[in-house]
Amino acid sequence: MIQVAGPPRDVIEPSLLDHMTDLMTHRGPNDRGTYQAPGVGLGVRRLSIVDVEGGHQPFANEDATVWAIQNGELYNHVELRKSLEGDGHVFRSRCDTEVLPHLYERHGDDLAARLRGKFGLAVWDGRRRRAVVARDPLGVKPLYFAHREDVVVFASELKSLLGSGFIEPELDYEAIETYLTLGYIPAPRSPLVGVSKLLPGHALIVDGDGYRVEQYWRYPQPQPEHGRGMDEWSEELLAELDESVRLRLMSDVPLGVMLSGGLDSSLVAALMAQHLSEPVKTFSVGFRDAGEVNELADARLVAERIGAEHHELELSLGEQQVSLADLAWWLDEPVSDLSALGFLALSELAAQHVTVALSGQGADELFGGYLKHQAAALARFAPGPVGRVAGTLGALGPRRLRRTASTLRARTPAERVLAMSGKLDEKLRRDLARGPLAALDGRSALRAIAEKERGVSADPLAETLYLDAQLALPDDMLHYFDRASMAHSLEVRVPFLDYKFVEFAARVPSSLKVRGLTTKYLLKRAARGIVPDEIIDKRKIGFFRDSVDLWIDRQVRGEVDDWLLSPTAKYAEFIDPVEVRKLVERGRAGGPAAVHVILALLLLEVWLSSFLPRAAEARSRAPAAAVA
């Protein structure tokens, strides 16, 4: 919490600062640290990974005029430390966070641009009475903030922000409409009015003049390089990825790898094994009633090939491992992605053996791993009027063909992404919406996507990947990925999302990403000889995503009845419960179920009826909000 105006004063009671910090104990069960002075209150929970005994946060510079905290990890901290020591800076630990106050002294507001890692951080400059709050380039770690009266309040999780007592839980209906369309809420919006998510690659500067948001890293627009051979591309990809993996082996505690049985995590595991003298610890989860989408056998194959110490867990889609209320609490805001359930189970398994795990997330968004990316690649061959004619004809076919047809008819990159990923069509939106939601124009999601275009001009696949990486990647996949792992105090690292590797991927031509119907063509080529061919050549299986219909079918008589069809459902203030019941009954009768819309409504209702009351209870237990 930072004061933005007026004479310096104590901005928060120590007990309230402890309360806000401890609402995120799962992010750091090993230690709590706070710092308070007139105009500032900083609190942090620590998960001890580097310098377990000496890494107590917050850290200060030599004369205690600059203080810093961090949720995350800085993989280049040793290099930075050596450079800073050369300037005469003195360190008292080996902890990566300690470089931050000294780096601020050298680079000021621009310190985040010097970091290679994943982080939400804050630096307080007591001499100038100003703060820098920053989020990592790809948004692996979260950061919320809000401006209330004369203070800016920020936290890694929404529940902590609400626990401050400064924030009222007033719904942002444009954000809710966007959620119903996309299944997540793109930053900078959050579900609540006046609460923002700091965008990836951005810093929040707070001082006596107020606050402003500045961008220190921009997601690279497509810059394809042509004229290079496939072998050259493959060698550079492996070299860049190998460096990213090597950097993420920084740890004083046990580490392993999340092994799904797919290409991406298998390649990370294989590269990791080349750098370790002991067997890699691998962790996998599968669903025994998921049929061919159960990848446990594939994960075992990879683990055996690399000589791993393998651990696995087999679940049933018909048995509820985590209550939806608990899921909503961990996720912080509604995210219509059941992959979170599987990832929670996987994180719990891994946390029994290690504190740090590497993962293969992000490769699909860089190299074109989804069906929609095939559709975008197809659009390259049917541009302009020809594509729109083909799209009009395709609209008469089955659902999958209709989605491809909508993609071909799209006139802008934003329209194309909405056609590929939208879950709520205009007719269903009109039927469902009432009250404050009905007053909106139905274009909230399109505006949220268009904000990320930034004048991008490339082929349809490159444009789609560019937008995906700024939308679904941070606000869907990385959102549940961070919350699910942190729920079990597990730090998960993502080598594919090192910003330097992302900049490399922006130079790879689209023709090497999706070739014909082959997705991630270059990545598969580079992995030959490292990952078993059986893994490279098999059909893409989305972790838990391919089981959504089955899960809904198994749970429809339970969770849907209890939450969606309840006479006291909270969503009824802005969504018509009669239309929701019709939607559910059509699904039960074997008609068009709109399963993803039902899922989005279900998880929204759980968040409204469970998360918000629980956060309000935590808020009511909070001590006095501030010192007069």
KOLMARDO-212091 format. One line per field, with one value per residue (C-alpha): residue in one letter; residue number from 1; x, y, z. Coordinates in Angstrom, 3 decimals. Layout:
// residues N
type c(a/...)
seq c(NUM/...)
x c(X/...)
y c(Y/...)
z c(Z/...)
***
This chain:
// residues 628
type c(m/i/q/v/a/g/p/p/r/d/v/i/e/p/s/l/l/d/h/m/t/d/l/m/t/h/r/g/p/n/d/r/g/t/y/q/a/p/g/v/g/l/g/v/r/r/l/s/i/v/d/v/e/g/g/h/q/p/f/a/n/e/d/a/t/v/w/a/i/q/n/g/e/l/y/n/h/v/e/l/r/k/s/l/e/g/d/g/h/v/f/r/s/r/c/d/t/e/v/l/p/h/l/y/e/r/h/g/d/d/l/a/a/r/l/r/g/k/f/g/l/a/v/w/d/g/r/r/r/r/a/v/v/a/r/d/p/l/g/v/k/p/l/y/f/a/h/r/e/d/v/v/v/f/a/s/e/l/k/s/l/l/g/s/g/f/i/e/p/e/l/d/y/e/a/i/e/t/y/l/t/l/g/y/i/p/a/p/r/s/p/l/v/g/v/s/k/l/l/p/g/h/a/l/i/v/d/g/d/g/y/r/v/e/q/y/w/r/y/p/q/p/q/p/e/h/g/r/g/m/d/e/w/s/e/e/l/l/a/e/l/d/e/s/v/r/l/r/l/m/s/d/v/p/l/g/v/m/l/s/g/g/l/d/s/s/l/v/a/a/l/m/a/q/h/l/s/e/p/v/k/t/f/s/v/g/f/r/d/a/g/e/v/n/e/l/a/d/a/r/l/v/a/e/r/i/g/a/e/h/h/e/l/e/l/s/l/g/e/q/q/v/s/l/a/d/l/a/w/w/l/d/e/p/v/s/d/l/s/a/l/g/f/l/a/l/s/e/l/a/a/q/h/v/t/v/a/l/s/g/q/g/a/d/e/l/f/g/g/y/l/k/h/q/a/a/a/l/a/r/f/a/p/g/p/v/g/r/v/a/g/t/l/g/a/l/g/p/r/r/l/r/r/t/a/s/t/l/r/a/r/t/p/a/e/r/v/l/a/m/s/g/k/l/d/e/k/l/r/r/d/l/a/r/g/p/l/a/a/l/d/g/r/s/a/l/r/a/i/a/e/k/e/r/g/v/s/a/d/p/l/a/e/t/l/y/l/d/a/q/l/a/l/p/d/d/m/l/h/y/f/d/r/a/s/m/a/h/s/l/e/v/r/v/p/f/l/d/y/k/f/v/e/f/a/a/r/v/p/s/s/l/k/v/r/g/l/t/t/k/y/l/l/k/r/a/a/r/g/i/v/p/d/e/i/i/d/k/r/k/i/g/f/f/r/d/s/v/d/l/w/i/d/r/q/v/r/g/e/v/d/d/w/l/l/s/p/t/a/k/y/a/e/f/i/d/p/v/e/v/r/k/l/v/e/r/g/r/a/g/g/p/a/a/v/h/v/i/l/a/l/l/l/l/e/v/w/l/s/s/f/l/p/r/a/a/e/a/r/s/r/a/p/a/a/a/v/a)
seq c(1/2/3/4/5/6/7/8/9/10/11/12/13/14/15/16/17/18/19/20/21/22/23/24/25/26/27/28/29/30/31/32/33/34/35/36/37/38/39/40/41/42/43/44/45/46/47/48/49/50/51/52/53/54/55/56/57/58/59/60/61/62/63/64/65/66/67/68/69/70/71/72/73/74/75/76/77/78/79/80/81/82/83/84/85/86/87/88/89/90/91/92/93/94/95/96/97/98/99/100/101/102/103/104/105/106/107/108/109/110/111/112/113/114/115/116/117/118/119/120/121/122/123/124/125/126/127/128/129/130/131/132/133/134/135/136/137/138/139/140/141/142/143/144/145/146/147/148/149/150/151/152/153/154/155/156/157/158/159/160/161/162/163/164/165/166/167/168/169/170/171/172/173/174/175/176/177/178/179/180/181/182/183/184/185/186/187/188/189/190/191/192/193/194/195/196/197/198/199/200/201/202/203/204/205/206/207/208/209/210/211/212/213/214/215/216/217/218/219/220/221/222/223/224/225/226/227/228/229/230/231/232/233/234/235/236/237/238/239/240/241/242/243/244/245/246/247/248/249/250/251/252/253/254/255/256/257/258/259/260/261/262/263/264/265/266/267/268/269/270/271/272/273/274/275/276/277/278/279/280/281/282/283/284/285/286/287/288/289/290/291/292/293/294/295/296/297/298/299/300/301/302/303/304/305/306/307/308/309/310/311/312/313/314/315/316/317/318/319/320/321/322/323/324/325/326/327/328/329/330/331/332/333/334/335/336/337/338/339/340/341/342/343/344/345/346/347/348/349/350/351/352/353/354/355/356/357/358/359/360/361/362/363/364/365/366/367/368/369/370/371/372/373/374/375/376/377/378/379/380/381/382/383/384/385/386/387/388/389/390/391/392/393/394/395/396/397/398/399/400/401/402/403/404/405/406/407/408/409/410/411/412/413/414/415/416/417/418/419/420/421/422/423/424/425/426/427/428/429/430/431/432/433/434/435/436/437/438/439/440/441/442/443/444/445/446/447/448/449/450/451/452/453/454/455/456/457/458/459/460/461/462/463/464/465/466/467/468/469/470/471/472/473/474/475/476/477/478/479/480/481/482/483/484/485/486/487/488/489/490/491/492/493/494/495/496/497/498/499/500/501/502/503/504/505/506/507/508/509/510/511/512/513/514/515/516/517/518/519/520/521/522/523/524/525/526/527/528/529/530/531/532/533/534/535/536/537/538/539/540/541/542/543/544/545/546/547/548/549/550/551/552/553/554/555/556/557/558/559/560/561/562/563/564/565/566/567/568/569/570/571/572/573/574/575/576/577/578/579/580/581/582/583/584/585/586/587/588/589/590/591/592/593/594/595/596/597/598/599/600/601/602/603/604/605/606/607/608/609/610/611/612/613/614/615/616/617/618/619/620/621/622/623/624/625/626/627/628)
x c(0.000/1.460/0.308/-0.099/-0.946/-0.767/1.690/3.325/1.324/0.991/-1.237/-2.109/-2.259/0.435/-2.206/-4.103/-0.914/-0.286/-3.884/-3.601/-0.262/-1.485/-4.473/-1.765/0.103/-0.077/2.209/4.874/4.355/7.948/8.046/6.201/7.981/6.681/8.040/6.233/7.119/5.113/3.448/4.129/3.239/4.785/4.006/5.302/5.022/8.108/8.465/12.112/13.960/17.279/19.273/16.688/18.117/19.223/16.616/14.255/12.235/11.867/15.415/16.984/19.997/23.013/21.504/17.924/16.500/15.296/13.211/11.984/9.703/8.983/6.642/8.581/12.103/14.946/16.980/19.768/20.302/23.843/24.967/23.291/24.788/28.336/27.844/26.404/29.190/31.596/29.969/30.544/27.114/27.186/24.972/24.162/22.497/22.394/18.676/17.623/15.270/18.184/19.396/16.234/16.968/20.517/19.338/16.840/19.666/21.420/18.499/15.567/12.143/13.759/14.926/12.301/13.697/16.968/15.317/14.972/12.376/8.763/7.713/5.360/7.598/7.542/10.400/9.990/12.338/12.092/14.247/12.024/8.836/7.925/7.351/7.806/5.468/6.136/4.886/7.013/7.009/4.719/2.430/3.387/2.907/-0.221/-0.649/-3.857/-4.106/-6.699/-6.648/-8.762/-8.721/-5.056/-3.544/-2.803/-3.401/-1.793/-1.500/-0.756/-4.301/-7.751/-8.664/-5.844/-6.959/-10.526/-9.178/-7.747/-11.211/-10.426/-12.194/-15.937/-16.990/-18.934/-19.203/-17.772/-20.462/-18.381/-15.804/-18.546/-19.865/-16.343/-15.934/-19.129/-17.870/-14.232/-14.233/-11.777/-11.309/-8.466/-6.259/-6.325/-9.924/-10.903/-14.372/-14.657/-15.100/-11.965/-9.692/-7.163/-4.763/-1.359/-0.591/2.380/5.548/4.247/5.215/3.054/4.847/3.413/4.532/3.180/1.702/-0.449/0.220/0.846/1.360/4.378/5.343/8.913/8.608/6.358/5.202/7.055/5.049/5.671/9.033/9.522/13.019/13.145/15.945/17.189/17.310/15.271/18.384/19.517/16.115/15.998/19.465/18.659/15.356/17.067/19.903/17.498/15.204/18.096/19.427/15.978/15.689/19.199/18.451/15.351/17.325/18.369/17.323/18.531/15.528/14.314/12.913/11.157/9.033/5.306/5.118/1.808/2.904/2.712/5.512/6.136/6.640/8.504/11.034/11.514/11.999/14.531/16.569/16.405/17.757/20.842/21.794/21.260/23.509/20.600/17.358/14.729/11.626/8.573/4.898/1.811/-1.932/-4.556/-8.246/-9.023/-12.406/-11.122/-10.325/-7.772/-7.219/-5.583/-1.874/-0.398/1.064/2.784/4.211/5.558/7.234/9.035/10.012/11.509/13.462/15.115/15.646/13.345/12.039/8.411/5.307/1.739/-1.844/-4.926/-8.242/-11.846/-13.877/-16.895/-15.335/-14.976/-11.427/-11.822/-15.072/-15.987/-16.173/-12.548/-11.580/-13.196/-11.299/-7.953/-8.657/-9.577/-11.829/-14.047/-12.074/-14.061/-11.304/-11.527/-7.845/-7.483/-8.957/-6.415/-3.569/-4.562/-4.299/-0.976/0.414/-0.635/1.171/4.350/4.372/4.663/8.147/9.545/9.203/9.961/8.788/9.316/6.453/5.849/3.134/3.284/4.592/1.168/0.766/4.233/4.277/0.616/-0.570/-4.357/-7.102/-7.843/-4.278/-4.901/-7.942/-5.871/-3.236/-6.011/-7.253/-3.901/-4.871/-8.380/-7.930/-10.389/-13.599/-12.679/-12.379/-15.631/-17.490/-16.015/-16.935/-20.528/-20.870/-19.167/-21.592/-24.227/-22.180/-21.508/-20.326/-16.582/-16.907/-19.041/-16.296/-13.747/-16.187/-16.501/-12.722/-12.576/-15.250/-13.439/-12.259/-9.834/-7.440/-9.725/-12.792/-10.813/-9.794/-13.368/-14.662/-12.192/-12.536/-15.916/-18.348/-21.404/-23.149/-25.240/-28.632/-27.803/-26.347/-29.604/-31.652/-29.590/-28.808/-31.051/-30.705/-27.224/-25.885/-28.660/-27.796/-24.412/-23.852/-22.510/-19.126/-17.118/-15.049/-14.321/-13.089/-10.883/-9.272/-8.933/-7.050/-4.239/-3.932/-1.608/-1.543/-0.274/-0.087/0.958/-0.518/-3.617/-1.711/0.943/-1.733/-3.698/-0.655/0.241/-3.209/-3.495/-0.255/-1.630/-5.099/-5.768/-2.159/-1.874/-5.528/-6.686/-3.842/-1.238/-3.966/-5.153/-1.622/-0.233/-3.202/-3.388/0.337/0.487/-2.511/-0.056/2.954/4.606/6.718/6.289/8.655/7.897/10.992/8.963/7.899/11.317/11.022/14.143/12.716/9.450/11.401/13.072/9.683/8.447/11.138/10.024/7.884/4.300/5.013/7.333/4.756/1.721/2.457/-0.594/-2.430/0.756/0.850/4.112/6.025/9.402/9.165/8.447/11.348/13.713/12.557/13.389/16.021/15.363/11.711/10.304/8.686/5.503/5.068/5.928/3.584/0.503/-2.672/-2.721/-4.539/-5.497/-4.906/-8.424/-9.968/-10.973/-12.827/-15.068/-18.177/-17.753/-17.194/-20.291/-22.331/-21.151/-21.728/-24.846/-27.281/-25.214/-23.230/-25.492/-28.623/-27.027/-25.584/-27.181/-30.750/-30.850/-33.754/-31.265/-28.671/-26.730/-26.425/-30.185/-29.516/-28.197/-28.855/-32.323/-32.640/-35.510/-33.231/-30.461/-32.850/-33.879/-30.224/-29.566/-32.704/-31.781/-28.484/-30.162/-32.545/-29.642/-30.044/-27.384/-26.038/-23.764/-21.616/-18.989/-21.640/-23.109/-19.646/-18.955/-22.280/-21.657/-18.209/-19.460/-22.249/-19.830/-17.594/-20.519/-22.039/-18.851/-15.739/-17.280/-18.983/-15.787/-13.741/-16.288/-15.936/-12.169/-12.673/-14.961/-12.222/-9.711/-8.469/-8.939/-8.076/-5.805/-4.279/-5.770)
y c(0.000/3.351/6.876/9.098/12.481/14.622/14.787/11.407/9.308/5.725/4.185/0.832/-0.817/-3.486/-6.095/-5.336/-5.588/-8.982/-9.982/-9.081/-10.858/-13.993/-14.347/-15.528/-17.852/-20.563/-18.421/-18.514/-20.819/-20.473/-16.861/-13.568/-10.236/-6.669/-3.137/0.027/3.699/6.902/6.559/2.855/-0.650/-3.716/-7.344/-10.588/-14.330/-16.360/-19.778/-20.542/-21.719/-19.836/-19.221/-20.973/-19.724/-16.192/-15.031/-13.159/-10.426/-7.448/-6.540/-3.079/-1.345/-0.542/2.509/1.138/3.915/1.541/-1.569/-4.381/-7.419/-10.044/-12.923/-14.885/-15.717/-13.890/-16.322/-13.860/-12.669/-14.106/-12.168/-9.002/-9.447/-9.699/-6.534/-4.636/-5.816/-4.399/-1.006/-1.384/-2.666/-4.938/-8.026/-9.998/-13.063/-15.170/-14.552/-13.344/-10.691/-8.826/-7.551/-5.430/-2.442/-2.190/-2.561/0.244/2.487/1.911/1.926/3.554/2.911/0.854/-1.961/-4.489/-4.379/-5.833/-8.892/-12.357/-14.212/-14.317/-11.836/-9.463/-6.995/-3.704/-1.307/1.625/4.612/6.339/9.297/10.251/8.828/6.784/3.153/0.941/-2.060/-4.367/-7.577/-9.947/-9.677/-12.650/-12.330/-15.636/-13.981/-11.907/-8.374/-6.507/-2.860/-0.230/3.479/4.485/7.996/8.830/5.322/2.716/-0.812/-3.750/-7.507/-10.733/-11.965/-10.413/-11.972/-10.048/-6.798/-7.383/-8.313/-4.804/-3.359/-0.633/-2.341/-2.722/-5.871/-4.035/-6.043/-4.735/-5.877/-5.266/-7.643/-10.169/-9.984/-10.532/-13.512/-15.145/-14.760/-15.803/-17.780/-15.407/-11.680/-10.014/-7.549/-4.756/-5.442/-7.585/-8.723/-5.707/-2.026/-0.016/-3.050/-3.533/-6.289/-4.853/-5.845/-8.142/-6.198/-3.110/-1.170/0.919/4.077/5.636/8.962/12.173/13.205/10.073/6.952/5.955/2.714/2.395/-0.381/-1.683/-4.691/-5.088/-8.455/-8.794/-8.365/-11.025/-10.393/-13.499/-14.128/-15.946/-17.637/-19.840/-23.642/-25.950/-27.323/-23.829/-22.975/-26.259/-25.729/-22.200/-23.291/-26.027/-23.727/-21.003/-23.466/-25.328/-22.080/-21.253/-24.688/-24.433/-21.057/-22.517/-25.191/-22.501/-23.954/-24.919/-27.241/-30.339/-29.764/-31.816/-31.491/-31.690/-34.384/-34.499/-37.052/-34.471/-33.010/-29.771/-31.106/-34.145/-31.900/-29.827/-32.993/-34.403/-31.173/-30.942/-34.481/-33.499/-30.922/-33.007/-35.646/-37.368/-38.719/-36.116/-36.337/-36.397/-35.988/-36.941/-37.113/-38.826/-39.744/-43.448/-42.920/-40.446/-43.137/-42.131/-38.710/-40.346/-39.747/-41.571/-44.332/-41.744/-39.978/-43.312/-43.919/-40.555/-40.993/-44.410/-43.095/-40.313/-42.460/-40.397/-41.043/-41.086/-40.334/-40.485/-40.157/-41.556/-39.879/-40.403/-37.747/-38.988/-38.305/-34.756/-34.241/-30.517/-28.710/-25.988/-23.574/-24.326/-24.033/-20.584/-19.498/-20.508/-19.027/-15.587/-14.730/-16.782/-18.752/-21.199/-23.757/-27.137/-27.728/-26.022/-29.093/-31.403/-29.000/-28.699/-32.478/-32.534/-29.729/-31.540/-34.675/-32.797/-30.772/-34.012/-34.514/-31.158/-27.405/-26.415/-27.972/-27.083/-27.259/-27.152/-24.452/-21.773/-23.724/-23.956/-20.168/-19.635/-22.294/-22.911/-25.982/-25.746/-26.500/-22.782/-22.242/-24.692/-22.609/-19.423/-21.020/-22.036/-18.434/-17.455/-19.391/-17.949/-14.197/-11.375/-11.960/-15.572/-16.435/-14.677/-16.615/-19.890/-18.847/-18.159/-21.606/-23.284/-21.647/-24.140/-27.160/-28.850/-26.874/-27.395/-26.358/-23.361/-22.125/-22.431/-20.625/-17.759/-17.554/-17.253/-14.536/-12.407/-8.999/-8.080/-10.011/-9.320/-10.643/-13.740/-14.512/-13.965/-16.304/-18.988/-18.664/-17.074/-19.218/-16.981/-15.970/-12.829/-14.560/-16.521/-13.392/-11.500/-14.389/-14.675/-11.054/-8.864/-5.782/-4.221/-6.922/-6.370/-2.652/-3.407/-3.527/-7.091/-6.014/-6.074/-9.098/-7.703/-4.445/-6.330/-8.258/-5.225/-3.343/-5.862/-5.536/-2.513/-2.235/-5.777/-6.624/-10.127/-13.363/-14.673/-17.300/-14.840/-12.304/-14.947/-16.158/-12.561/-11.932/-15.319/-14.695/-11.453/-12.767/-16.450/-17.133/-14.755/-14.479/-18.074/-20.587/-18.787/-17.562/-21.017/-22.383/-19.926/-20.191/-24.011/-24.487/-21.809/-23.406/-26.192/-23.876/-25.242/-22.958/-23.941/-22.549/-22.200/-22.293/-21.672/-18.301/-16.813/-13.432/-14.065/-17.344/-15.540/-12.962/-15.823/-17.401/-14.091/-14.426/-17.907/-17.796/-19.045/-21.679/-23.363/-23.254/-24.790/-26.645/-28.175/-29.872/-30.331/-28.027/-26.936/-28.190/-26.663/-27.686/-31.275/-31.213/-29.897/-32.536/-35.514/-37.657/-36.098/-37.009/-40.414/-40.321/-41.811/-38.644/-36.264/-37.873/-38.507/-36.419/-33.293/-33.911/-30.915/-31.494/-32.059/-29.880/-32.902/-34.292/-31.266/-32.779/-35.977/-34.049/-31.911/-35.039/-36.687/-33.604/-32.185/-33.660/-32.414/-29.223/-27.681/-28.309/-27.055/-23.877/-22.895/-24.007/-22.783/-20.369/-18.104/-18.001/-14.726/-14.449/-13.817/-10.120/-9.851/-13.218/-14.694/-17.929/-19.109/-19.027/-20.761/-23.577/-23.899/-24.147/-26.892/-28.824/-28.728/-30.317/-33.011/-33.796/-34.426/-31.145/-28.487/-28.218/-25.190/-27.025/-24.297/-21.658/-23.849/-24.311/-20.561/-19.827/-22.522/-21.247/-17.650/-18.576/-20.462/-17.381/-15.062/-17.328/-18.665/-16.561/-13.130/-14.097/-15.820/-12.750/-10.563/-12.746/-12.343/-8.614/-8.519/-10.198/-7.547/-5.067/-1.313/-0.349/2.599/4.935/8.418)
z c(0.000/-1.094/-0.247/-3.305/-1.823/1.297/4.194/4.892/7.338/8.492/5.833/7.392/10.806/11.275/12.105/8.876/6.838/8.444/7.672/3.979/3.712/5.472/3.137/0.704/3.076/0.389/-1.786/0.900/3.873/5.086/6.195/6.496/6.157/6.392/6.180/7.264/7.230/6.736/3.323/2.745/3.918/2.258/3.097/1.578/2.096/1.200/-0.385/0.368/-2.755/-3.002/0.191/2.323/5.638/4.701/2.203/4.523/2.764/2.525/1.476/1.770/0.301/2.492/4.214/4.344/2.149/-0.604/0.186/-2.079/-2.032/-4.674/-5.450/-8.054/-9.181/-10.937/-13.021/-13.852/-10.278/-10.007/-13.091/-11.789/-8.338/-9.730/-11.765/-8.800/-6.491/-9.043/-8.403/-4.662/-3.597/-0.542/-0.182/2.971/1.398/-1.782/-2.283/-5.734/-4.316/-2.713/-6.091/-6.466/-4.167/-5.543/-9.141/-8.517/-7.317/-10.627/-13.071/-11.282/-12.813/-15.568/-13.267/-14.428/-17.975/-16.605/-15.064/-16.545/-14.583/-13.431/-10.812/-9.158/-7.308/-5.449/-4.664/-2.262/-2.488/0.884/-0.148/-3.085/-1.547/-4.598/-5.519/-8.579/-8.795/-11.766/-13.376/-15.445/-19.273/-19.990/-16.974/-15.332/-11.938/-11.164/-9.781/-8.919/-7.896/-7.026/-6.190/-3.204/-1.745/-1.110/-1.427/-4.076/-2.807/-4.639/-4.129/-5.956/-5.364/-5.424/-2.060/-0.404/-2.006/-0.787/2.635/2.988/3.497/0.951/-1.979/-2.511/-4.430/-7.149/-10.376/-13.641/-16.079/-19.183/-17.689/-16.909/-20.485/-21.796/-19.481/-20.738/-24.303/-23.858/-20.614/-18.919/-18.249/-20.187/-18.319/-17.388/-16.374/-13.392/-12.274/-9.958/-10.694/-9.945/-9.571/-12.369/-13.296/-14.095/-17.674/-18.340/-19.120/-17.305/-14.201/-11.880/-10.752/-7.577/-6.093/-4.631/-7.984/-8.225/-10.220/-13.820/-15.725/-18.018/-20.409/-20.115/-22.488/-25.512/-26.800/-30.122/-33.284/-35.943/-37.645/-39.823/-41.155/-44.480/-46.357/-43.520/-43.649/-41.435/-39.703/-38.794/-37.330/-35.384/-33.926/-32.791/-31.255/-29.233/-28.161/-26.969/-25.198/-23.598/-22.136/-20.805/-19.178/-17.698/-16.105/-14.461/-12.627/-10.124/-6.750/-3.286/-2.857/-4.775/-8.264/-10.939/-14.063/-14.846/-17.539/-19.398/-21.989/-24.768/-26.862/-24.964/-21.444/-22.814/-24.542/-21.385/-19.331/-21.805/-21.870/-18.097/-17.772/-19.775/-17.112/-13.968/-12.473/-10.698/-12.230/-13.058/-10.884/-13.198/-12.266/-14.272/-13.728/-15.870/-15.842/-15.986/-17.659/-20.256/-22.844/-25.453/-23.876/-20.851/-21.511/-18.526/-20.697/-22.878/-19.821/-18.551/-21.916/-21.803/-18.153/-18.928/-21.932/-19.901/-16.812/-14.615/-11.123/-12.150/-10.037/-11.301/-10.136/-11.836/-11.107/-12.109/-13.862/-11.953/-8.543/-7.341/-6.096/-5.350/-4.595/-7.038/-4.102/-3.216/-6.882/-7.050/-3.921/-5.384/-8.822/-7.412/-10.359/-12.683/-15.293/-17.404/-17.839/-16.154/-16.792/-13.419/-11.700/-13.275/-12.596/-8.941/-8.604/-10.450/-8.273/-5.108/-6.307/-7.212/-3.975/-1.992/-3.483/-4.694/-4.181/-7.789/-11.056/-14.708/-17.206/-20.957/-20.970/-23.644/-26.629/-28.284/-28.217/-29.718/-32.421/-33.265/-31.390/-31.486/-34.000/-34.267/-35.422/-38.259/-39.161/-39.095/-41.315/-43.727/-43.810/-45.324/-48.448/-48.663/-48.221/-48.762/-50.744/-51.590/-47.920/-47.087/-49.788/-48.513/-44.996/-45.975/-47.545/-44.585/-42.175/-43.353/-42.188/-38.804/-35.748/-36.262/-39.921/-38.924/-36.590/-39.391/-41.681/-39.212/-39.127/-42.915/-42.950/-40.346/-41.583/-38.764/-36.479/-33.497/-35.329/-36.295/-32.702/-31.521/-34.249/-33.148/-29.395/-28.638/-26.653/-26.659/-29.889/-30.146/-30.021/-26.890/-25.293/-25.896/-24.510/-21.345/-20.488/-18.394/-16.220/-16.287/-18.614/-21.159/-21.217/-22.795/-26.544/-26.706/-28.070/-24.845/-25.855/-29.299/-27.755/-25.289/-28.138/-30.400/-27.650/-28.067/-31.878/-31.746/-35.527/-36.090/-39.790/-40.765/-42.056/-40.196/-38.181/-37.008/-36.051/-34.147/-32.206/-31.395/-29.897/-28.167/-26.301/-24.873/-24.056/-23.351/-22.393/-19.379/-18.391/-18.842/-18.924/-16.823/-14.475/-13.440/-13.760/-11.169/-8.791/-8.882/-8.240/-5.550/-3.810/-2.944/-2.429/-5.575/-7.768/-11.426/-14.053/-17.759/-20.035/-23.210/-21.769/-21.187/-22.904/-25.002/-26.273/-27.084/-29.084/-30.972/-31.756/-33.228/-35.917/-37.025/-40.214/-39.934/-42.591/-40.063/-37.291/-38.996/-42.231/-43.859/-40.987/-38.940/-35.935/-34.234/-37.264/-36.368/-32.712/-33.750/-36.178/-33.494/-30.982/-33.253/-31.609/-28.179/-27.677/-28.763/-32.222/-30.759/-28.691/-31.523/-34.065/-31.930/-32.039/-29.909/-26.620/-24.510/-20.808/-19.389/-22.118/-24.201/-21.168/-20.539/-22.164/-20.132/-16.903/-17.462/-18.205/-14.979/-12.857/-14.518/-11.976/-9.081/-9.491/-12.131/-10.061/-6.849/-8.306/-11.625/-10.945/-7.351/-6.642/-4.848/-7.646/-7.559/-11.345/-11.536/-10.980/-14.547/-16.275/-16.865/-14.821/-17.034/-20.081/-18.123/-17.224/-20.880/-21.872/-19.331/-20.275/-23.969/-23.052/-20.970/-23.814/-26.165/-28.018/-28.652/-25.119/-25.497/-22.962/-22.723/-21.978/-19.233/-17.771/-17.873/-16.158/-13.558/-12.578/-12.550/-10.147/-7.882/-7.798/-7.012/-4.344/-2.799/-3.432/-2.817/0.488/1.678/0.769/2.553/5.654/5.513/5.172/8.208/10.252/9.205/11.815/11.362/7.797/8.381/10.898/11.055)
***
